[in-house]
Amino acid sequence: MDRYAVIGNPIAHSKSPRIHTLFAAQTRQALIYETLLGPIDAFVATVEAFRAAGGRGLNVTVPFKLEAFDFADRHTPRAQAAGAVNTLAFGPDGVLGDNTDGAGILRDITVNLGCPVRGRRVLLLGAGGAARGTILPLLEASPATLVIANRTAAKAHELAAEFAGSSHAGLIGCALAELAGLQFDVVINATSASLSDAVPDLPTGLYAHGSLAYDMMYGKGDTPFMTAARQQGASRSADGLGMLVEQAAESFLLWRGIRPTTAPVLAEMRASI
Ligand code: ATR
């Protein structure tokens, strides 16, 4: 059977094996998907051993997404833009590196949550790896504006400048305080603030009528960002579990050429957390 795995450190609690096993059963694909614990100083050796043992592809998570980028022989445009790889596909012509995170969040927002991005005002909070990975897919969805706001303003300016060349109008980088007086239809929290149960310090009045607040993090119940956003006027809020399932579906499509139906898998994952 074709072998796949998710490599990370730590990795034991990854939900990816369950998600991909459900995808495989649904699409009748004969494959095995496991976890692979990567020693911090031995990513390349671990990946090479997996590939030599017949592995066909890997998902890559913290802290190896940059090393995975360097490991790949070729990159998809979205991986190139993200500067990080979460999906490796081993083929006869080498190792392809892809990044499905941005496509995953876009699909969760636009399809699962039924919230259009085209022509809307979008705010991306954060300027780290998680934010960077979503910028190209967001821009390709043609929002009216995309504002990248970060606690450290310089990093937001740098990111916006980097993507400005892609000729998309309305791309701005700024500090969180500079958001005062602006309104958005979609607000995405790509900061790591939730890891410490914190929320970004935002001016009031950001949320337009009918707006969606989206947290890339997820957990049991609402995240602190979701709760704060609704208190500040967001009409709806969602966590990142749908993004997790959708980025997995996009990886599955790359490897197997077939897109699984995500709704039943997302429902099962939701019930299990
Ligand atoms: P990741 O790869 O998850 O994006 P990262 O590269 O460390 O992680 O980036 C973390 C992001 O969350 C940064 O944009 C960080 O802001 P700074 O650049 O100012 O450090 C942001 N962040 C973390 N904690 C935050 C908090 N409490 N409030 C606002 N932003 C926060």
Boltz pocket constraint, residues with backbone or C-beta under 6 A from the ligand:
constraints:
  - pocket:
      binder: B
      contacts: [[A, 125], [A, 126], [A, 127], [A, 128], [A, 129], [A, 130], [A, 131], [A, 150], [A, 151], [A, 152], [A, 155], [A, 190], [A, 191], [A, 192], [A, 193], [A, 198], [A, 199], [A, 200], [A, 201]]
      max_distance: 6.0
